[in-house]
Structures are given as C-alpha cells and as structure tokens.
Amino acid sequence: MGFSELQQKIINNEFEISLKKYQAEIEKLSFLDKYATLLVVIPLRVPLKDVFRDAVAECNEYGNFLKSNFIVTNVRELGLEEIEDFLRKQEQTNLKKDPS
C-alpha cells in the first residue's frame, strides 16, 4: 500500500521545509509503492542523519505514517527492487545478530 495523496503532499512540504534549515534542497521526489525516494543536494558539513530524522519527525506530526529508518547513497538512485533487496538483506543480518 502506497502513500495517500495527502501523505505525499505532507512529505513534499515537510522535507522541503526541513531541508531548507540545512541549506539543502530537493531535486527530485518519487513515490515507489510504500517508499518515498528523494534526490537531494546537501552541504558536506551537514550531518545526514539529523536532516532526515528531523524531516521524518515533522511528517509524523501529521499521523505517524513514516518509519524512522532510511537508506542514503551517493552513487545513484535506487529502484524499488533494489530498495526491497537491501532491506531484506538488512533484516537477515539483524536476525543473525539476534536469533531470538
């Protein structure tokens, strides 16, 4: 299940506002199934985790619909299949660390 039209608007607006606080900007925002992907320009001195955590927290003020985890890459945009493959591998790694 993907994001509703309202949730998409909230993500767009809140990420734009949050990124401006860090002198960063959105170049592209896409919605792939249950994921939002962003291509952003962020100054090197800015702590990435803070930027995205702040934006997610702002979005979640309107219904707590975003998870707090995210993937950051500076290589290329990831497609839906690549995102899901990465998350599956991450989950398997976590299960190996904590088999309970």
Stockholm file with secondary structure:
# STOCKHOLM 1.0

chainA/1-100         MGFSELQQKIINNEFEISLKKYQAEIEKLSFLDKYATLLVVIPLRVPLKDVFRDAVAECNEYGNFLKSNFIVTNVRELGLEEIEDFLRKQEQTNLKKDPS
#=GR chainA/1-100 SS CCCCHHHHHHHHHHHHHHHHHTTCEEEEEEEETTEEEEEEECCTTSCHHHHHHHHHHHHHTTTSCSCSCCCCCSSCCCCHHHHHHHHHHHHHHHHHHCCC
#=GC SS_cons         CCCCHHHHHHHHHHHHHHHHHTTCEEEEEEEETTEEEEEEECCTTSCHHHHHHHHHHHHHTTTSCSCSCCCCCSSCCCCHHHHHHHHHHHHHHHHHHCCC
//
